[in-house]
Every structure is written in structure tokens, then in C-alpha cells.
């Protein structure tokens, strides 16, 4: 294997091309198996490239068969056959989203982990890129006119919610200060070196000043 920065020749007599970056070791058997897939099932290989390109930093993408067919420029039945080929050859794991089977999660590299008792309903949680198109939406005509969503906060473990700003117009009755109901919040684990917010500092000072029982 060549070292990083080694000059590589495109052809005899051609100018040397400097490789910028580093190398990653891959499975030779995987290279050969994918080459065989390209020869035997070119549509499946093309779909694999599309799935990988849409996953981003995740190992899964959720998409409808109709959307994948539009991306590949083929009929939905071609997508169904290509997915079967990829699944049978262990390139992907396919998990159905909903009851119709037309929307699926396509997973690479690791099998989906299931949680819960085997006798009951088990669930699986994993991150995936969701691929949508406006032509699949029932409100397509007004997508650009929808009002913004309300906001939920992200909080650190030692932070508390402090309502501010104007409340709802009458006849809404505001709660007494300090008695407002907390919003559902997404927890953010504190990382070493993370800047500490003013709210977190105040919370720590208050806790430090509270007398211990």
C-alpha cells in the first residue's frame, strides 16, 4: 500500500498527480463482491450508490419506493427487485415503516437491534436520514405558506427553564411567576470543554448557596 502523499501516475509519460489525504483499509472480498453485483445486477448496484449518497453521517436512510424510483429514473417494480437483490446478498437490511411496505428504512453495515421481551412487541431505535419529496405530500400546494412550528428547548442537566417574552393574547391567563409548566425538552449531555451558559452558572450558584439538610 502506498504511503500518504506518494505520487501516483495516471499513464506512462503523464504528469505525476499528488494524492492529498489519507488511505482507509477496506475489505478486498467486498470489492470483488460489489464488482460482481455491478455485472449481474447493475440496477441494484446503482441503487446502492444512491442509498449511500443520501445517508449522510447515518447508517440508514428512510425513503419511499416511489422516491427511489424517481432518483434512479425507473419503475417502482425495478426498485422492488433491486432491493431484494441487495437484501439477499447482505448489502442492506430492510425494515418496514408503517403497514403498507412502500416506505422502508434501508440500513447498512450493522443489523438493527431490537429491544423488549420476545413474547411481546419489540422496538428498535436508530438514527436515519429521511428522504422526502413534495409530490408525496397531501398539502403540496401550501408547503411554502405554512406557519413556523413552536419551539422546544434543549437543556443541559443542570439547567432549568426560565419563561420570558410575551405570553398568548387574551383570553389566555398567564401562570404566576415561577409556577409555569415546563415544556418537554430534549436533554443535551454536558461535554468537557463546552462553554457554560449564564443559566447554568446561576443554577450552580443557587445550588451551592442552598443550606444542606
N, C-alpha and C positions, 0 to 999 in steps of 0.2 A: 504493500500500500504506500502511496506517495505521501510525503510529508506536506504539511501546510505551507503554502507559498511556492511549491515547486512549479516550475514552468511546464506547461503541457503543450504538445504540438498537435495542431489540427490535421496537418498533412505535411509530407516531405517538402521542405523549402518554404513553408509558411512561417509567418512571424510568430514567435513564441507568445503564448497567452498566459498571463499571470493569474493564477487561481487565488481569489480573495475569499477567505472564510475558513471553515474547518471541515473535517470529514466526520461522518457518522457511520458506524459499522452496522450493516444490515445483513439479513439472512439470505444467503445465496439460494437456498431452496425456494424462498419466497419469490425471488426474482425470476427463477425458472418457471415456477408455477404460474405467475402472472403472465409471463410471456406465452405460455400455453393457453391461458384464458383468452388472451388477445387473439390468438389464432383460431381457437374453437368457438368462442362466444364474444365477438367484437362488441356487440351491443352491451353485454354485461360489463365488459372492461370499460367502455365509455361511461356507463352509469356509475361505476366505481370511482372514476375520476371526478364526476360531478358531485357525488356524495362527499368525498374527501374535501373538495374545494369549498363546500358550503358549511363544513363543520366548525371552522374557526379553531378555537382552543379546546373545544369539547371533543369527546369521542363518539358523539351521536348527533344525528340530525332528524328532526321530525318534519315530515312533508307528506302531502297527498300524492297519490299516484298520478292525478291529473297535472299537478305542478311539475313533477319529474318528467312526465311525457312532454310537456311544453319546453322544458330545458333541453331535453335530448332531441326534440323535433321528431317524435314518433307517436304511435298509438299507445293507449294505456295498456293494451294487451301485450305489447312489446316490453313495457316496464315490468309487468307481472312475470313474464318469462325470464327477464334478466335478473330480477330479484331472486327468483327461485334458483337460478344458476349460481348466483353469488352466495346464497344461503347454503346450498347443497355442497359447495366447495369450501365452506367455512371461511369465507371472506367477511361476511357480516352476520349479525344476529338481528332478526326482525321481530319487533314486538308491536302488537296491535294497539292503537289508541282509539278508544271508543268501540262501538259494536258493529260497525259496517265493514271494517277491514280495508277501507280505501285510504285511511290515514295511518301511518306507521312510524315507529321510531327505528331508525337504521343505526346499529351500533357496531363499532369496530374495536379490535384489539382485546377487549375483555368482555366476558359474558355478563349479562345483567344479574345482579344479586337480588334474591327475593327474601323478604322478611315476614315473619309471622308463623303461626302454627300450621303444620302441613294439613291438618284437618279442616282448617278454616280458610278464609280469603287472605291470601298473602299479597303484599305490595312491594313495589320497587321504587326507589328514589335515585335519580341520577340526573346530571346536567346534560342538556342537549340544546343545539341550535334549532330554532323553529323557523321553518321556511314557509311563508305565506305569499299569496298573490291577491290583488284586489278583485280579480274576476271571480274569486271563490266566495266573496263576502256579500251577504244579502243587502247591506246598506252601502254598496259601492258608490252610488250616486252622491252620497253626502259625506264620504270619508274625509274630505278636506274641510268640512264645516263643523265637525264635532267639537264640542267644548272640551277644554283640558280636564284631565282627571284630578280628583282631590289627591293630596299628598299624605303619605305616611312617613313618619320619621325613621331614621337609622340612629340607633343609640349605642353607646358603649356601656359595659356592665355597670359602671359607677355613675352613670348619668341619669337624671330624672327629667321628665317632660315639664316645660315651663310655657304654658299658653300665652300668646301675645297677639297683638293686632286687633282688628275689628272683628266682632262676632257677627252672627247672622242677623239680618234685619227683623224687625217685629213681624209676627207675634212671638218670635223665639225669646225665651227667657234665659239670660246667661246664668251660669252657676256662680256660687260665691267663690271669691278668690281662694285658691288652694284646694277647692273641692271639685275641680273639673275632672271629668272621666278621662283617663289616659287613652290615647289612641293605640291600636295594635301597632307594634313597632318591630322592625327587623333588627336582630341583635348583630352587633359588629364586634368581634373579638379584638381586644386591645393588643397591638403589636409593639414589640420592643423598638424604641426609636420613633414611635408615632407621635406627632405633635399633640399636646394635651390641650383640649378646648377650655375656654373660660368656665363653661358649665361644669366640666369635670373637676376643675380646680376648686370651685366654690363648694361642690358637693363633698370633696375630700376635706376641706377646711371645716365644714359644718360637722362632719362625722368625727373629726379629730377633737372638736370642742365639746361634743356631747359627753356628759359625765357617764362613766361606766357604772353599771349596777353592781 
